[in-house]
Amino acid sequence: MAAGRHRRGRTLSGGLAFAAKGQRQALGQVTGEMSTAGQRIRLAGGGPEPWSFEVGSSDELRTALAPLATGRRRLGWSVEDVAAFGVSAVWTYLSVPFVLLDEGYGLEV
């Protein structure tokens, strides 16, 4: 992870949506790290099949998410698919507010 402000955390996620995709426990025991000084997020899951996934730009995230709406992925996800979804959720909910504080963003009412 590049120099800058970083935050680390742990979460436990699951639910019917992940079970429907065949990945009930893929987001169990997840650790993550995100930069509040830029758009970089890394998540790692401990099981039942360990994984790690990192993105550092909106283009990387868009590329990772694109396949989730096509073909067999409409019915079931691999661990990598769940990881891409998890990174997207963290990116959206936790990282974006920090990014909006960067110079160049403004609010018009």
C-alpha positions as CSV (number, residue, x, y, z in Angstrom):
1,M,0.0,0.0,0.0
2,A,1.4,3.4,-1.0
3,A,2.5,6.0,1.5
4,G,-0.3,8.2,2.9
5,R,-3.1,7.9,5.4
6,H,-4.4,4.3,5.8
7,R,-7.1,2.7,7.8
8,R,-7.4,-1.0,8.7
9,G,-10.4,-3.0,9.8
10,R,-12.1,-6.3,10.0
11,T,-15.6,-7.4,9.1
12,L,-17.8,-10.4,8.9
13,S,-20.4,-10.5,6.1
14,G,-22.8,-12.9,4.7
15,G,-26.5,-13.3,3.9
16,L,-28.9,-14.6,1.4
17,A,-27.4,-12.7,-1.6
18,F,-24.1,-14.4,-1.1
19,A,-25.7,-17.8,-0.5
20,A,-27.7,-17.4,-3.7
21,K,-24.4,-16.9,-5.6
22,G,-22.9,-20.0,-4.0
23,Q,-20.5,-18.1,-1.8
24,R,-22.2,-18.0,1.7
25,Q,-19.0,-17.7,3.6
26,A,-16.5,-16.1,1.2
27,L,-16.6,-12.7,3.0
28,G,-16.1,-14.4,6.4
29,Q,-13.0,-13.3,8.3
30,V,-12.2,-10.4,6.0
31,T,-9.4,-7.9,6.7
32,G,-9.0,-4.8,4.7
33,E,-6.8,-1.7,4.2
34,M,-7.8,1.4,2.4
35,S,-6.0,4.7,1.7
36,T,-7.8,7.8,2.7
37,A,-5.3,9.8,0.6
38,G,-6.3,8.2,-2.7
39,Q,-8.3,5.4,-4.2
40,R,-6.6,2.2,-3.1
41,I,-8.4,-0.6,-1.4
42,R,-7.1,-4.1,-0.5
43,L,-9.2,-6.9,1.1
44,A,-8.2,-10.4,2.1
45,G,-10.5,-13.2,3.2
46,G,-9.5,-16.2,5.3
47,G,-11.8,-18.8,4.3
48,P,-13.1,-21.2,3.5
49,E,-10.9,-20.5,0.4
50,P,-8.4,-17.7,1.2
51,W,-8.2,-14.8,-1.2
52,S,-6.8,-11.3,-1.7
53,F,-7.9,-8.5,-4.0
54,E,-6.6,-5.0,-4.5
55,V,-7.6,-2.1,-6.8
56,G,-6.0,1.3,-7.1
57,S,-8.1,3.1,-9.7
58,S,-11.7,3.4,-10.8
59,D,-10.7,1.8,-14.1
60,E,-9.3,-1.3,-12.3
61,L,-12.5,-1.5,-10.3
62,R,-14.8,-1.2,-13.4
63,T,-12.8,-3.9,-15.1
64,A,-13.1,-6.3,-12.2
65,L,-16.9,-5.7,-11.9
66,A,-17.8,-5.9,-15.6
67,P,-17.9,-9.7,-15.8
68,L,-20.3,-10.0,-12.8
69,A,-23.4,-9.3,-15.0
70,T,-22.6,-11.7,-17.7
71,G,-22.9,-15.4,-18.5
72,R,-22.6,-18.0,-15.7
73,R,-21.9,-15.2,-13.1
74,R,-25.6,-14.3,-13.1
75,L,-26.1,-17.7,-11.4
76,G,-23.0,-18.2,-9.3
77,W,-19.9,-16.4,-8.3
78,S,-16.3,-17.5,-7.8
79,V,-14.3,-16.4,-4.8
80,E,-12.7,-13.8,-7.1
81,D,-16.1,-12.4,-8.0
82,V,-17.1,-12.0,-4.3
83,A,-13.8,-10.3,-3.7
84,A,-14.4,-7.8,-6.5
85,F,-17.9,-7.1,-5.2
86,G,-16.5,-6.7,-1.6
87,V,-13.8,-4.2,-2.8
88,S,-16.5,-2.3,-4.7
89,A,-18.7,-2.1,-1.6
90,V,-15.8,-0.8,0.6
91,W,-14.7,1.6,-2.1
92,T,-18.2,3.0,-2.4
93,Y,-19.1,3.2,1.3
94,L,-15.8,4.0,2.9
95,S,-13.4,5.5,0.4
96,V,-15.5,7.8,-1.7
97,P,-16.2,10.3,1.2
98,F,-12.4,10.8,1.6
99,V,-11.9,11.2,-2.1
100,L,-14.6,13.9,-2.3
101,L,-12.6,15.9,0.2
102,D,-9.7,16.1,-2.3
103,E,-8.9,19.3,-4.1
104,G,-10.9,19.7,-7.3
105,Y,-14.2,18.5,-5.9
106,G,-16.9,20.9,-5.0
107,L,-20.5,21.0,-3.9
108,E,-23.2,23.0,-5.8
109,V,-26.7,23.3,-4.5
